[in-house]
Amino acid sequence: MTDTHYSKFNILKNARLKALAYINGNQDHPGLNGIVRFFETSYEGIIVEAEIYHLPDSVDDNPNAFFGFHIHENGDCSDSFQNTGGHYNPSDSSHPYHAGDMPPLMSNDGYAWMVFFDARVTIPEILGKSVVIHQMPDDFTTQPSGDSGEKIACGVIAAL
């Protein structure tokens, strides 16, 4: 393996926590909470880590307990998250190629943890935007936002 490949696998070694969003549920999900952390890397992208508690149990419409997970254009979680705007999409791309489209959260007994690398956004450009969790999984097809349903949790991305 070359040194270049090795550095890709070693991406976490020098990652620096630069921003986070504290997640809180809506009035129907008051116990839903968590944190999403954003790490700067030396490899032209960021690492996103999410740890979410008290996601709703499986329901008929969402038996697998997957939840839509996106960065939205406005950092305003007021009014039952209706002020978050659409998915963050500075290049006006079709869904699922918005910069704010992230992998779905998968709940295990109400708990979800995931980490992924994202080269579509930088930390400075997402500061002040919101992270939103939706009731349904993103179908990655329906325009403009994947038919992921109600916004059940939100948090504003803030610099550290």
Backbone torsions as a table, in degrees:
resi	resn	phi	psi	omega
1	MET	NA	135.6	-178.4
2	THR	-78.4	165.4	177.4
3	ASP	-60.4	-34.8	179.5
4	THR	-62.3	-45.9	178.5
5	HIS	-64.5	-39.7	-180.0
6	TYR	-60.1	-41.4	-178.0
7	SER	-64.7	-30.8	177.7
8	LYS	-65.8	-38.5	-179.8
9	PHE	-75.8	-17.8	-176.7
10	ASN	-99.9	21.8	-171.7
11	ILE	-59.7	-32.3	-178.0
12	LEU	-75.5	-20.1	-173.5
13	LYS	-54.9	-44.5	-176.6
14	ASN	-112.4	12.9	178.5
15	ALA	-64.2	141.0	-177.5
16	ARG	-121.8	126.4	177.6
17	LEU	-65.2	121.5	-175.6
18	LYS	-122.5	-20.0	-178.1
19	ALA	-155.9	160.8	175.4
20	LEU	-155.0	163.6	175.7
21	ALA	-134.0	124.7	173.5
22	TYR	-85.4	123.6	-174.5
23	ILE	-96.7	134.1	175.9
24	ASN	-133.9	143.4	-179.0
25	GLY	-78.6	167.0	177.0
26	ASN	-80.6	-173.8	-176.3
27	GLN	-64.7	-26.6	176.9
28	ASP	-81.5	-13.6	-178.2
29	HIS	-136.0	58.3	-173.4
30	PRO	-65.1	-23.5	179.7
31	GLY	-85.2	-12.2	-179.4
32	LEU	-66.8	126.6	179.6
33	ASN	-158.3	170.3	178.0
34	GLY	166.0	-166.1	-179.3
35	ILE	-144.2	141.9	173.5
36	VAL	-119.9	125.1	-177.5
37	ARG	-110.1	144.1	-178.7
38	PHE	-123.6	121.2	-176.8
39	PHE	-111.0	134.0	173.4
40	GLU	-81.1	140.8	178.4
41	THR	-125.1	169.1	175.9
42	SER	-91.6	9.1	-174.1
43	TYR	-115.9	47.2	173.3
44	GLU	47.4	52.0	177.1
45	GLY	177.2	179.7	-179.7
46	ILE	-123.6	162.3	171.9
47	ILE	-108.9	132.5	177.6
48	VAL	-113.2	128.4	176.4
49	GLU	-123.7	130.1	179.5
50	ALA	-124.0	135.3	173.3
51	GLU	-133.1	113.4	-171.5
52	ILE	-124.9	136.9	-178.9
53	TYR	-117.1	149.9	171.8
54	HIS	63.7	38.5	170.6
55	LEU	-65.1	151.8	-178.7
56	PRO	-61.2	150.2	174.3
57	ASP	-64.7	164.1	176.4
58	SER	-56.4	141.2	175.6
59	VAL	-129.6	168.2	-177.3
60	ASP	-53.1	-40.8	-179.0
61	ASP	-75.2	-18.7	-175.8
62	ASN	-140.7	65.9	-173.4
63	PRO	-68.3	-22.5	-176.9
64	ASN	-91.1	-3.6	179.4
65	ALA	57.5	43.6	168.4
66	PHE	-98.7	143.8	-175.6
67	PHE	-131.3	138.5	174.5
68	GLY	-62.8	145.1	-173.2
69	PHE	-145.6	113.3	-172.5
70	HIS	-142.8	157.7	164.7
71	ILE	-93.6	127.9	178.2
72	HIS	-105.3	158.4	-169.0
73	GLU	-70.5	-23.8	-178.0
74	ASN	-116.0	139.5	178.3
75	GLY	-93.0	53.9	-178.5
76	ASP	-130.0	102.5	-177.2
77	CYS	-93.0	15.7	-179.0
78	SER	-76.5	172.7	174.5
79	ASP	52.5	52.5	-179.7
80	SER	54.3	35.3	174.9
81	PHE	69.8	17.7	-179.2
82	GLN	-74.9	-12.1	-177.4
83	ASN	-98.5	11.5	-178.5
84	THR	-77.8	-13.3	-177.9
85	GLY	73.2	-164.2	-179.8
86	GLY	-86.1	-176.4	175.5
87	HIS	-60.6	143.5	175.9
88	TYR	-62.0	122.3	-170.9
89	ASN	-151.5	66.1	-175.4
90	PRO	-66.0	-21.3	-179.6
91	SER	-96.3	5.9	178.5
92	ASP	54.3	44.6	179.7
93	SER	-84.0	159.7	172.8
94	SER	-74.4	154.6	174.9
95	HIS	-72.3	134.9	15.3
96	PRO	-102.5	34.7	-177.0
97	TYR	-102.9	15.8	174.6
98	HIS	-64.9	146.5	176.5
99	ALA	-60.6	-27.6	-178.2
100	GLY	-87.0	-2.0	178.2
101	ASP	-75.9	124.9	-180.0
102	MET	-123.8	164.0	177.9
103	PRO	-60.6	152.2	179.0
104	PRO	-70.1	151.1	171.9
105	LEU	-80.6	141.4	175.1
106	MET	-116.7	120.1	-177.7
107	SER	-90.6	137.3	170.3
108	ASN	-120.6	106.0	-177.6
109	ASP	53.0	40.0	176.2
110	GLY	87.7	-1.9	-178.4
111	TYR	-114.5	137.1	175.5
112	ALA	-135.8	136.7	173.2
113	TRP	-138.9	133.3	174.4
114	MET	-154.7	159.3	175.6
115	VAL	-142.2	139.6	179.1
116	PHE	-152.6	159.3	177.3
117	PHE	-95.4	137.6	-179.5
118	ASP	-135.3	117.9	179.8
119	ALA	-100.4	8.8	-177.6
120	ARG	-92.7	-14.5	-179.3
121	VAL	-134.2	161.0	171.8
122	THR	-117.3	159.3	-179.8
123	ILE	-62.8	-46.3	-179.8
124	PRO	-56.4	-35.8	-177.1
125	GLU	-76.8	-18.7	-179.8
126	ILE	-100.0	-6.4	177.3
127	LEU	-59.4	134.7	-178.7
128	GLY	84.0	-4.9	174.5
129	LYS	-86.2	177.4	179.5
130	SER	-118.1	152.5	169.6
131	VAL	-102.6	129.4	-177.4
132	VAL	-124.5	136.5	171.6
133	ILE	-107.3	131.5	-179.3
134	HIS	-106.1	154.1	-177.8
135	GLN	-61.3	-32.4	-174.7
136	MET	-116.3	158.3	175.0
137	PRO	-71.2	150.7	175.0
138	ASP	-70.0	133.0	179.1
139	ASP	-87.6	-3.4	178.2
140	PHE	57.3	20.1	-179.5
141	THR	-131.1	-53.9	-173.7
142	THR	-60.5	133.8	178.6
143	GLN	-95.6	144.5	2.0
144	PRO	-96.1	-1.5	-169.4
145	SER	-136.2	17.1	171.5
146	GLY	83.8	10.6	175.6
147	ASP	50.2	46.2	-176.0
148	SER	-92.3	4.2	170.3
149	GLY	77.8	-160.3	-173.7
150	GLU	-58.2	143.6	172.8
151	LYS	-81.2	115.3	-175.8
152	ILE	-106.1	-12.7	178.1
153	ALA	-155.8	155.2	-175.3
154	CYS	-155.9	152.9	172.0
155	GLY	-156.3	147.6	-179.0
156	VAL	-93.5	135.1	-179.7
157	ILE	-79.1	120.9	-177.7
158	ALA	-125.2	146.0	176.9
159	ALA	-73.4	152.2	174.7
160	LEU	-93.3	NA	NA
